[in-house]
Amino acid sequence: MNNLTVSEAVLSRRSIRAFKPDPVPLDVLHRVMDTARWAPSGCNFQPWEATILTGEPLAELQKKMLASPMQDPPEYSWSEPEVIPECKARLQQVGASMYQAMGIGRSDADARSQFVHNNVMSFKAPAVLMCYFDRRMGSPQWSDVGMWLQTIMLLLRGEGLDTCPQEFLAMHAKLIKEFIGVSDETHIFFCGIAIGYRDEEAAVNAFDRQREPVEGNVRFMGF
């Protein structure tokens, strides 16, 4: 286990989009998942559920996704904040930086299509966590699931591993649920998390990201 502080884990975590083929040890994953169950949970509902795939099952699922169209309608929508100017600007900034790092121009349709392919393949990560939960869970429980996933990603950093949360995989939600034996009627699929070791040489893992300064969205009162 790496000796990262919490702050070091937070600051070194980023969405990795090029992984090495090195396998992820099962004992490490089990240790992380066992610790992550202590993430915050309103009313102690613990709404999160997951299946982690590697090897042949993961390859078979990815083959099925590549051969299938994205589902319509989608599992859920994540695009509403684009109507907020500052949110759209942040999206455009990170997208432009990422594509520039990969040398992909706006009109390069083939390269952009290949990036979608890479997304389906979870950027060649050797393991992928599939997260889903009961459809009866409301907004507070979605928040709890998010805190659980962040806890997992930081614990994985502490183990020297990297991740990429993939809401994109929800575009194949029904197919994924059918493959792993989860009912579409009772459960909603949230996201995948690609897990593995980052390729340090890949430019897509090192492009500049921006975050708002603290003063941009946090106020302090009474201090």
Phi, psi and omega in degrees: 000134176288152181260062177273140170285167177301315180299319179295322178295318180296313186285336180267350177284133171208163179286112183269131183238023172203115184247154169282159181280355184306130181292155177262122183296137180299322182295327177292313179299317181295319179297316179297313182293327179293323178284321185294341180294351177267014174297158179303143180210108179303131181061012182058032181291330181048064189285348188286146172216153182202156169232132179250125183246150173208174174058221185298316179300319179295315180298320179294317178297316181295324176297319178295319180294320179296330182271359185241146175288159174294144186289149179221119005284161179293163180300319177197169181251136177241009190262354183307322181298349179296342178283347177272117188309315183292328177291317179297322179296322179293320177298314182295323181295311183291325177295315180296318180295319181294311181293325177296319179298327180271357180071031182254119179280164182298330184263004182275082185297322182295316181292322179291325176294322178295326178294322176298317177302314179298325179296315177300324181277008182051037174056034178064024174296140182284346178217146179224127174270128176255119185253133180208167179198168183301135182297343180283352179288137181260190183305317179300325181285328173301319178298318179299319178298319178299319178294324177295315180294319177297320177300316178300313183296322179289321176296322177296322175300320178298339178265005181083013181257166180232165185216165168215109176291134188233088171295337179307324183295344175296344175291348175237031188304310183297319180297316180297314181298318179298319183295319184267001175081038178245135184288127175291332180292323185259340188233146173254139177269132182261298184197169168255161170228112176289136184229132177173205181248128184294145171277107185294339183274347185281124182298331182293345179265007186223008182290159184287129174248154180237146173228148177296145173296157182309318183296343182288334183215013176229133175245145177245127182232139174083010180264000000 
